[in-house]
Structures are given as C-alpha cells and as structure tokens.
Amino acid sequence: MIPRISPHRALLLFARLPELGRVKTRLSPRFTPEEALALHRALLMDSLDLMQRAAEASQASLWLYLSAAGELDAELAPHLGPCRVHTQRGADLGERLRHAFQERFAAGAERVVVLGSDSPHLPAALVVRAFAELERSEVVLGPARDGGYYLLAASRFHPTLFAAIPWGTPQVYRETVRRARQQEIPIVSLPAWNDVDTPEATVQLWEDLARRRAAGSPEIPAACFTLLEAWARQGKLGQGNLKV
C-alpha cells in the first residue's frame, strides 16, 4: 500500500556528498579518511531509512539536500526510496538552510522539518512529534548535546534564524533560541540527542546500539550497527566497549 503524502508537509535531510577526505574530518587522526567515509556512508544510509519511517507516520514528502551536486552510488541509492535529491545553495550552513526552507515554502509546504545526517539513532517518533508541535508553534528545535541542533522545523519562514549564527560552535542552539525569543517567534524544543561527528561520539553510538540490540529494540540503525560491530571486534573502538 502506497502511503498517503501531504503536499503541505516536507521532511528534509541535510547531508554532505560522500567524498573521501571531505566528510567526518573531526574523526582524524584516530580514524583514517577511508574509515571516516565509511562511517559517513553508514550514517547517511540509516538517516535515509529513518526519514522514510518518519514520513510514513507524518505523511510528509521527502527531500535529500546534498552539499554538492552528484549522484549516490549503487549501494546508497536504494535507501533513497521516494526521496527527491536537491543540491544545497549558499556560502555557509545558514544560507543553505535559508534557501532550503524558502524553496519548500515557496513550493507550497506549510510544515518543514530538516534533519541532519549525524543522528540516525534518533527515534522516528521525535520527527513525527516535530510536525505535531508545528500545529501550535512556529519553530521547533532538536538540541544536540554538543551545542548545535539535530533538527530544525518551521511553519513560517524566519530568515533571521539563519543569519550571523556561530555555526560549528557550542553556541548554535542557544543563539538560535535567543534570536527567536528576541524576535518573539513562538519556539519549542524537543529532547536533547547526540550527534555523531567525533571519535568519542562514535564510541558512544556503538555502546547505545549494542544496548539496544541486547534489549531487543526494533529501532537499530542497521548500517551503523554492522560497521561499528566490525570495528569493535577489530579493536578500533578501544577497550571495554559493550559486545553483542
């Protein structure tokens, strides 16, 4: 059965095009560029799968916004499903987000949710909740524990939330909230979650997934679990990590 899709809801995934030496650079020197690329690809696969689960529940259209023009290879492409691919536009993340929201609102969307590709272990229910929160608020933020955010959603276009934000710093979430309150924009926050972009966060992801597997959880990002299980067996994640 083909799920019903609302033209007024759009779910976007922001991700870097998988290219050696251009992704997950903060994993160096503990992990090689090849290993960083492998992790990025796993995160992207699982994030696309998460998007489709969330879209089925929220009836949203799906969009993948890549950092550069290019096509996904034969391993990644099957995870796209009905997702349409666009290229991000802008000099920094703020401009790229602004253009994406502007495009989707101009195309008729009334509720737009943007996810990053660094939190594939996020429960799909939180994405669905973001759409629900937009029924009574204009902006929804999912704070990342490193100070950024893993989700940004809006029911109105607010370009002020993208300008002069200290991107890549622990102040991103706090400054965005401050800006919204200063402009009297109704805003709510979801529970905090972890991004995966450092060696420590990678180990933490593995420990979380191993616990989920041991508990019989149905929501386990398959590509990340397979990769990190192999790394754990090879000793790449250090000593004392959970085994399954």
N, C-alpha and C positions, 0 to 999 in steps of 0.2 A: 504494500500500500504506500503510495507516494504521500509524504507528509504535506499538510496544507502550509503555505507560506504567505505571510502577511507582507504586502508591499510597503507597509509603514514601519517595519522593524528590520534593522540591519545589524548584523554581527560581523565585526571586522577583526582580522588577525594581522598585527604588525610584526614583520619578521625580516631578518636580513637574508638576502640571497645566499644560499650555501656556497661559499668560495673559500678555498684553502688560504689561510693566513689572514682572513678578513672577519672571522667570526670567533666569538668566545676568547678574545685575546687576553683577557684577565686570568685565564687558566694557566698561562705561561708563568714560570718555567716548569711547574710541576707536571703539566701535560704538554705533549707535543702539538704542533699545529694540526697534524693529522687526527690526533685524539680529540682536539677541540672541535674540529669539523664533524667528527663522528657524533659527538655529544649534541652539537647544534642540530644535526640532521634528525637525531632521535627526538629531541625536544620539539622540533617542527612537526614531525610525523604525529606525535602524541597530542600536540596542540591542535592540529587539524582534526584529529579524532574527537577531542574534547569539544571543539566548535560544533561538530555535527550532532553530538549528543545534546548539547545545549540548544541548538537550533530546532531540533525535533520537538523539544518541550516548549520553546518560546515562539515557534513558527516564524523565525527570522530568516531573511536571506543572508547568504554567506559571501564574504569577500576576503581575499588574501591580498594584503598590501605589502609587496616586496620592496626592499631597499634599493634595488636596481633592476633594470629590465633583464629578463632571462626566463628560461623555462625550467621547470622542475624535471628531474630525470625519471627514468622508468621505475625506480624504487619509491620515489616520493609522490609522483603524480597520482597513483591510485588513492592516496589519502585525501586528495582534493574533493572528491565527491562532486556535489553541485556548486562548490565554491568557485567564484569568479576571481580572476587574478588582475590586479592593478599594480602600477608602479608608484611608489611614494614620490611626492614632489616637495622640494623645499631644501633649504640650506642646513637646517637643524631639525631636531625632533619636533620642536614646537611648530615650525612651519609645516612639517609633514602631517602632523596631526590636524592642524587647522585646515589644510587643503582637503584631507580625507573627510572630516566632518562636513565641511562646506559642500563637497561633492555629493555626499549621501543625502543631506538635507535638500539640496537643490533637485535631486532626483526623486524626491517625494517621501523620503523616510521621515518619520516623526519621533522615532526612538532609535538611537545609535549607540551601540556598545563596542568599545575597542579593547581587545586583549593583547598583551604581549605574548611572545612565544617562550618565555622563561618559566612559566608556571603550569606545565601540563598536568600536574597532580592536583590542580585546583578542582574541587567538586563542581560538577556541571550545575548543581543547584544554586551555587553562588552567582553564576552567569544569568540564570533564569531570574534569580532574585533582583539582579540589577535592572532588568527590564521592568519588573514589578514596581521597584522603587521609583522608576521614572514616571509612573502614573501620578505620583504626588510630589515629586521633586524635579528640579531641572538638571541637576548634575549628581552623578554617583561616582564615588572613588573607591577603588580597592587598594588600600595601602600595602606596600611591600615592606617587609621588616628591615630592609636596608635604607629606607627613607624615600624611595620612589613610589610608584604605584604600578600594580599589575593589571588594573582595569580602569578605564575612564568611560563614562556613559553620559549622554546628554539628551534632553528632549527639546532643547533650544540651542542655537548656535551662539557660543560665547567666545569670541576670539581673544578676549582679554586673558583667558586662562592659559594661553599658549605663548604669550609674548614675554620675553625677558625672564623666563624661568631658569634657574641654575641647573640645567639638565646634567645628569650624570653625577649629582651630588646627593648627600643625605637630606637636603632641604627641599627636594622636589615636591613631595606630598604636602609638607607643612606650608610651603609658599603658595601652592595651588589652593589650599583651603583658605589661607589668609586672604588671597586675592578674591576668592568667591565671596567671602563674608564682607570684605571691603566694598564689593560691588552689590551687596545684598542679593546674591544669587542663591536660591534655595539649594542646599547641598547635603547629602548624607554619605556616610562611609560604611563599607562592608567590613567584615572581619579581616585582620591583617593576615598576610600569607607570605611565603618565601619565594623570592626569585632564585634562579639557578644561573649564576654567572661568575662564581669564584670556586676555587678548589674546595673550600670549606662547605659551601652550599651544595656542591656536587656530592660530597660525602654525606651531608645531611639528607639529601634527596634519596640516596641509596638506603640509608637507615630507615627513612619513612616508608619507602616502598617495601622493604623487607618486612617491616612490622605489619604493613597492610596484607602482604601475602600470607604471613603467619596467622593473621586474624581472619583470613578468608574474605577480605574485602573484594567487591566486584569492580571497584574503580581503581585499576592499576595501569598506569601508562605502559603499554606493552613494549614499545621500542626502547624506552629509557630503562625499564627493568632488565631487559635482555642484555643491553650494553653494560649497564653497571654491575649486573651479576657476574659477567665475564671479567670485568675489571677487578671486582672484589676477589674473585678466585685467583687472579694473576697478581694480587697484592698491590694493585695500583691505588687503592683507596686507603691504604695504611693498615695498621694493626687494630684488632679489637672491634671491627665493624660487624654488624649483625650478619649472620649467614642464614641461608634458607635451604 
